[in-house]
Amino acid sequence: MNTSTSQASSRRSRRTRAAAIGITVCLGATLAACGSSNGSASSSASGGSGKVGVSLILKTLSNPYFVSMEKDAKTQAGKDNVSLTVAAGNSDGDTQTQITAIDNAISRGDKGILITTNGDAVNAALNRAKQAGLFVIALDTAPNPPSTADITYATDNEQAGKLIGQYAAAALNGKPAVIAMLDLFNNQVVSVDINRDHGFLEGMGIDPGSKTENGKEAKSGKYTGGKGGTYTIACHQPTQGAIDGGRTAMENCLSANPNINVVYAINEPAGEGAYNALKAAGKEKNVAVYAIDGSCSGLKNVTSGEFAADAVQYPGKMAALGVSSIAKLARGGSKPSVTNGKSFYDTGTALVAAKSLDGLTVQSPSQAASACWGS
C-alpha cells in the first residue's frame, strides 16, 4: 500500500469515528427527551435552554374540576416558558398511574411536580422526587402527612363551609332548622369532608363536637348564627360526592325526617342529586340546598334556585400559581410560603347567592361567572 492510499484511509477512519460519536451524542439527547408531552429536548426539562420542566399529575381527567387545572396550567406554562407534562389517574383512587408519572418526572429531570394525590400510596414516590431535588406542590388537598409536599395550594374548605352556613342561618331568619348533612364518606376520614362539614355547622352557630370526626354535634339544640333559633340534625349520609349518591342520601334523610328544610351538600354533584330527590318528593320549593364548588353549571343552579347558595373555589388558579412558583424557583427565585396563620397557601373562596343578605358579602352568579370553571 502506497503512502497516499494509507493517508486517505486514515482520514476516512477518523471521519467515521467522529460521525459515530456524533450519532451517539444525538441519540442520547433524543432518548433523554422521551416522555415529554410536547417533545421538548432534555435541556428544556433541566432549564438549560431557558425552559423549566414541570409535571402536573391529577386525580383524573374525567372531572371538570381537574380539567380546569390542566387548562389553566397549560396557559400559565406558555407564559412562563415551562415544558409542562400532564398525567392523570384512570379513576379517582388510581395511585399506580400517579406513581409512574412521578418516577417519569424524576427521570426526565423536571424541576417540580404539581399533584392532586389519589392516596397515601404515592407518598414514597413523592419523597423520592424531593430527594432528587424536585419541588413538590400539592393542589386542592394536602397529602397525609402534609409534609409529604413542600407546600399545598388549596381552598380553605372550612371557610367555604362557614360561608354557606352563615348564609343558611341568616336566611332562616330565626325559624327552626331541620338539617340534612350530606357528607362525602361515612367509612373513612378525609380532611375535605371534615373541614366542609364542620365549617357549615360553625357558620350556622352549631358546635361540631369534634375536630376529627363528622356527626359528633348535638343532634338538637340552638343555632346562634343569624337571628338564632332551634335546630335538629335529621341525618348524616354519605354521597361519595356524586349525583346518584346525593339522591340516595337525600331519599334516606327524607325517610328519617320529612320536615327537612336545610340541606348541606359536600359538593355540587351531591347537591344536585339531593335536589332531584326533593323534586321527586314534591318538596324542592320548601328546602334550601347549600353546596360548595363554584363550577359554571353550579352557578346556573344558583340562578335557577336549585341551590340557595354556593361557596366557590378556584382550581385553575391553584394550578397556574403552582406552575409559576416552580418556574420562578428554578430560575433562582425564593420558595413560595404559606398564607399567614395557615398551614397552606390559601387560593381563596367566595359566597355566591341570587339574593343578598344583610351582614354578608355575597357575589351574584353573574359576578362569579368570570372565574367559574367547567361548562
Secondary structure, DSSP 8 states (H G I E B T S, - for coil): --HHHHHHHHHHHHHHHHHHHHHHHHHHHHHHHTT-TT---HHHHHTTTS-EEEEEEES-SSSHHHHHHHHHHHHHHHHTTEEEEEEE-SSTT-HHHHHHHHHHHHHHT-SEEEE--S-GGGHHHHHHHHHTT-EEEEESS--SSGGGSSEEEE--HHHHHHHHHHHHHHHHTT--EEEEEEES-SSS--HHHHHHHHHHHHHHT---S-SS-SS-S-SEEEE-STT-EEEEEEEEEE-TTSHHHHHHHHHHHHHH-TT--EEEESSHHHHHHHHHHHHHTT-GGG-EEEEEE-BHHHHHHHHHTS-SEEEE--HHHHHHHHHHHHHHHHTT-------TTSSSEE---EEEESS--TTS--B-HHHHGGG-B--
